[in-house]
């Protein structure tokens, strides 16, 4: 896809440097469905442009561009229905005479000959008030519990917590991660409500990770030291 | 990294809030007394051998684990004498943000926040401390006084926040210039704070404060991701990243700019240094008191 984008960019740059006078609009006409092996002609003649470029995305199939790019000829053999994504890029000028490009897309569904859609068995009716079952032991939260005077939060552990919450390099997981110093409190002097479960489960095992699951169960991992200790702690149990 | 000499060991022509006479009161015993039950010695587990500083620095660089990586704003005190309280708010904000395990820094001078920088950060009002530390407005304060106030009753949130929290009480951030990430306004004496303000401020209070006794301990705290507030040469600043190759400490100065202190300057700043390792924690990071 990146190579296609790069080639398109280069073509656009070259085309814009050699244009004359015409307004610019990309229009593709042609069938949206065909059968395996049948010839398909896509037509760009309703476009307003001076230069034409056809591209077929994410496919190793070939096509033929003819008539100065006004037509694209294509045929494909398939064993099962498949959609081919065509792009027409045209270059011309805008109303002020400046260079302009336009793009149009065209999806073509090619079906096998004598194609019979598979029979889809009706799903067992589900009570709409009953949500689809999820893993009840899915982790939802992990907390690193520690006593500041015994050890700082290990850098590798903090890195793991940060990773779960998402960084520029990776998306956030479904588990919220943080750390809590065992002597910490909310403004009222009590254990913050968000850490009550973790403190109850892990206070005798610090430093530790306390994993809280969707079903209210917890898991305590003593003395984690590495990033993998954190990431492995929240892997779902099957 | 080649540090711009104009940003290194910057000393004001005259103090901007940390005058000599007040600075002289910032001894470790005085700070310890001021913070009472919040006072802590430097834990030996936080010591990192200088021979490992390069390795730890590289790890912090690669994984964004410096104190500055948990700070998402600058402040601007000009021309007020609020430097001690500006430094204190940044040290406190770092401790608050770091516990959420969300990298929201480093801040970019004069730039608004991008979405990834919001996190669960709360911006504290420097004026909410300075008003009590020095009701005369001019003349500055010392760390002892500011820490005593903060550990006893906490900060009020700045009127300007990274997200539309619904705090019951807030206060303008500074009587100085302020900036895109700090509100500014007229002087507000403590008697003019919004009624009932204490019930909000108590939720933003330092719980544990470490007092390092050497420049190496200061560096170790920063290597551990903990910001260190210091006062030196008439100015108070928050140390937030150790640049090992240059043996210099980076800090977000309260003039919307990053500056640096050399090892020599860091050594001069030991007396009166402090690090907040623990702030109060809300019952839920995502919800706060509603108006």
Contacts between the chains, C-beta under 8 A, distances in Angstrom:
chain1	res1	chain2	res2	distance
A	148	B	40	7.5
A	148	B	43	6.6
A	148	B	208	6.4
A	148	B	277	5.6
A	148	B	278	6.5
A	149	B	40	7.3
A	149	B	43	5.1
A	149	B	45	7.5
A	150	B	43	7.7
A	150	B	45	6.3
A	151	B	45	4.8
A	152	B	43	7.6
A	152	B	45	6.4
A	152	B	46	5.3
A	152	B	224	4.7
A	152	B	225	7.7
A	152	B	226	7.7
A	153	B	225	7.5
A	155	B	56	7.4
A	155	B	59	6.0
A	155	B	60	7.1
A	155	B	63	7.2
A	155	B	65	5.5
A	155	B	224	7.8
A	155	B	225	7.3
A	158	B	65	6.1
A	158	B	101	6.6
A	158	B	225	7.0
A	159	B	63	4.8
A	159	B	65	6.8
A	161	B	101	3.9
A	162	B	63	7.6
A	162	B	64	7.6
A	162	B	101	5.2
A	162	B	102	7.1
A	162	B	103	5.7
A	164	B	101	7.7
A	165	B	100	7.8
A	165	B	101	5.5
A	165	B	102	5.3
A	167	B	64	7.5
A	167	B	103	6.1
A	168	B	116	6.9
A	177	B	101	5.3
A	178	B	99	6.2
A	178	B	100	5.6
A	178	B	101	4.8
A	178	B	285	7.5
A	179	B	99	6.0
A	179	B	101	6.4
A	180	B	99	7.1
A	180	B	281	6.8
A	181	B	99	8.0
A	181	B	208	7.4
A	181	B	277	7.4
A	181	B	278	5.1
A	183	B	207	7.1
A	183	B	208	7.1
A	183	B	278	7.0
A	184	B	207	6.3
A	184	B	278	5.7
A	184	B	280	7.4
A	184	B	281	5.3
A	185	B	207	6.7
A	185	B	280	6.1
A	185	B	281	7.2
A	186	B	203	7.1
A	186	B	280	5.9
A	186	B	281	6.0
A	186	B	282	6.3
A	186	B	283	5.5
A	187	B	154	7.3
A	187	B	202	4.3
A	187	B	203	3.4
A	187	B	204	7.6
A	187	B	205	6.8
A	187	B	280	5.0
A	187	B	282	7.8
A	188	B	202	7.7
A	192	B	281	4.5
A	192	B	282	6.3
A	192	B	283	5.0
A	192	B	284	7.9
A	193	B	283	3.9
A	193	B	284	6.7
A	194	B	281	7.7
A	194	B	282	7.6
A	194	B	283	6.0
A	194	B	284	5.2
A	194	B	285	6.8
A	195	B	281	7.1
